[in-house]
Amino acid sequence: MNLHKYLLRTLRPAAGLATLVIILLPAYAQRGSGPGTPSAPWMNSSLSPDERAALVVKEMTLDEKVSLLHGTGMAGLSPMSPLAEKSNGGAGYVVGIPRLGIPAIQMSDAAYGVRSSGENGRYSTALPDDLAAAASWDLDAAYEYGALIGRELRAQGYNMSLGGGVNLAREPRNGRTFEYMGEDPVLAGKMVSQVMRGEQAQHVIGDIKHYALNDQESGRNAVNVNIDKRAMRESDLLAFEIGLRESNVAAVMCSYNRMNGDFACENKYLLTDVLKNDWNFKGFVLSDWQGTHSVAKASAAGLDHEEPGEIFYGDAMKKAVESGTVPLAEVDDHVHRILRSMFATGVIDDPPRKSVVDVVRGFEVAQKLAEQSIVLLKNGGAQLPLDASKLRTIAVIGAHSDVGMLSGGGSAQVDPPGGNAIMPPDEGRTTWQAHIWFPTSPLKAIRARVPAAKVEYDPGTDFSSAAALAKTADVAIVFAEQWESEGMDLESLSLPDRQDDLIAKVADANPHTIVVLENGSPVTMPWVGQVAGILEAWYPGTRGADAVASVLFGDVNPSAKLPITFPKSDADLPHPTLVKPPKESTTESGDTEAWKKIAKGLPAFQVTYVEGLKVGYKWYNAERKDVLFPFGYGLSYTTYSYSSLKLTSGKSVRLSFYLANTGTRAGAEIAEVYAVLPASAAEPPKRLVGWTKVKLDPGESKDVTIEIDPWYLSIFNVDPDAWQVLPGQYTFLVGGSSRSLPLKASVDLK
Ligand code: BGC
C-alpha cells in the first residue's frame, strides 16, 4: 500500500483531518499518484538504470538506504531479524521499500540448479555441475544452462541468483572445484559470462563469485593468500574480468579469504582499484555469508552490501554515517549500485511470478547438457560404443549405480525429487554435506538399452564378488565416485574407499572393463592401463544415467574436452600438500558464538602462490611434467584431421584451417588454439586463446576461421598497470587438445 492510501485509510474516520492530510502529503501525492505507483518518475523505463536509481536515492531516508545494505540474518551465521519471515526461503532476503515501489531482493543459491527446493516444498532441475558445463566448451549450452536456472528461480519467486562460481582451479583438491569452471581464465570467463547472460535475460540479478582467490575451503575464513599482481591479473582475476565484461552481470560476491593482507570484502585493490575503477563495474558487491568484517574500512574499500545479516551494515553503518566516519556519499553510491542493478536486470519492471517449474523441459535440458559434457577419456580397442545387438551379459558395479548418481554438496546442493536415492523413500533429506544421490539409475538406463541381455548389479563392496560377476560378463562397467562439497577439501585426488583396488580387481577379471567416473575434481588412476574405457561423467545432474547410457551405446558421440588437467599424482601439483589452517584459525562445529569470532576476523595463516602464472596446464607444461590426461583433451567415436593453417594479422590475428571428420560417425570437434608469446614476455609455454566447436558428418571437412582477441595475447604489465601486447614473434598452435596441436604458424606483432 502506498503512503497516500495508507494515510487516507487510517484517517478516514476523522473527517476533520482531511485538510491536514492534504497539507502533509508531498507534491506527488497531490497529483494523485504515490511514489511507489507506476507513475513515479523512476518507473519510466525509457530512462537509463542510472537515471532511475538516482531519482530513487533522492527520495530515500537514511534508514531506507541502510535497509538496502544488508540481509535479514541467517540462523547460526548471524542474528535473525523478525523481517526475515518474509523471506522466500532462499539464502538471502533484503527488505524492499514499498513506499517507493522497490521490491525485496530474494536471493537463492543456484550453482547447478536452484537450492532449497526440498525444504520449501518446491522442485528444481539439477543440471550437470559447473565444471561439467565448462567441459562442453559450448557457449550456447552455457547460455541455456543459465536460462534454465533463471526461469526456475523466477518460477520459485526469486529475483537474484547466487551462482556464477568462477574461481580458477589453482588447488584442484578444493571441495568446490565442481562449482567452478576449470583452470583456464579464458574458458572459465567466457563460459561463466554466458551462464550469467542466460540468467539475466530471464530478469533475475546474476552474481559472479567468489571474488577472489578463494581456492581452498580449509580455513577459508582466515587464510591469507599471497600472490603477485601480474599472476592474479592474468589468471584468477582475468576469469572474473572476462565474465563481467561479456555479461554485464549485476552483482559480484566477494570471498571469505584474505588477499595480500586484507580480507577480500575489505580489499581496496580488489573491490575499488580493479573491479570498480579499472573494469568499470557498475553493479554491486555483496559479501559472502559472513565475509564482512568492518564498517568504515569495508565501505571505503568498495563493499556495497553485507550478507547474511547486519552485524556491520545495519545500525553500525547508520551511526557511522551520522558520526561522519562513513561519508553519506559513499552510502549513496552503495545504494545507487543496488538500485541500478535492479532496474538494469528488469526485476523492478518485470518481477518474478510464481509458477510451476517446467519439470519436463528441465529433464530435457539437463540430459542434453550432460550429453555435451561427458568426456571420453579412454577407448582401447574401440570398446565403445557398446553394440546392443551383440551383448548378452553386462556387469554393472559400484557407486550405488543400481539407484542413482552423485551430486556435489554445500550451498550448491540441489534437492533430488523424492529425496536421496540411496535412502528409503522420504527419509533422504538433503542436510548440509550429506552425500546426495539423484534417482537416475545407470542400471535401469543400461537395461533399457539391452532388454534381451542379462544386466546384473554388484555393489562393489566385496571385491571378489564384483570380480566374479565381471568374469561372467561380456562387459563390466564400474561406476566410481569422488564426493566433494563446500566446507571441505579432498585429502588427495585418489578415489576414496579403495575404489582403485575394486577397479583393478574387476579389470583383472574382465579385459572389457569400462569405468564411469562421478566426481567433482580430477582423480588419479593407477589402473588406467588396465581398463578398456573411461568416461568422465562429472556430477551429471538429474538425467545423468540416461546421458551416460546415450554415450555408452553411441546415440551420442562424445564431444566434450577436459577444462582441467588430470595429473598423475598429488606430488605433481604446484602444492603437493594442501596447507591446513592451525586450530586458532578455525571454529568448532556446534559453536554458537562462531559467527562473532568470524566477524572479528580469525587469525590469519599463509598460503603463497609461488607458482604465480603457472595455473593448471601452464604449470605442467612449464615444469615439463607428464600428465594423466591434459587440459583440452577428450576423445570421440570418430576421428578428425587438421590441415592447411593460414594466419592473417591486422588489428587482430585470424587463423583459418581445414578440419575433416575422417571417421564413420557424425561428430562435433572442439578445435583449440594456443599461443606461444615472445620470450620477452616470460610467460608459461602456451595459453589458450580461442576455440570453436565444429559439427561434421562422416567424410565432411570445413574451412574453420577463428579470430583471436588481442587481449588474450596480452600480458598484464604491472609498471604501467595495464594490458600490453609485447612486440615480437607469436606462434599459434591448433589442434584437439593442449598436448596434441598438429598445426603451427607464427607472426611478428609490433
Ligand atoms: C557460500 C556462498 C553461498 C552463501 C549463501 C556461503 O557459505 O560460500 O557461495 O552463496 O553461503 O548460501
Boltz pocket constraint, residues with backbone or C-beta under 6 A from the ligand:
constraints:
  - pocket:
      binder: B
      contacts: [[A, 91], [A, 109], [A, 162], [A, 209], [A, 288], [A, 289], [A, 411], [A, 486]]
      max_distance: 6.0
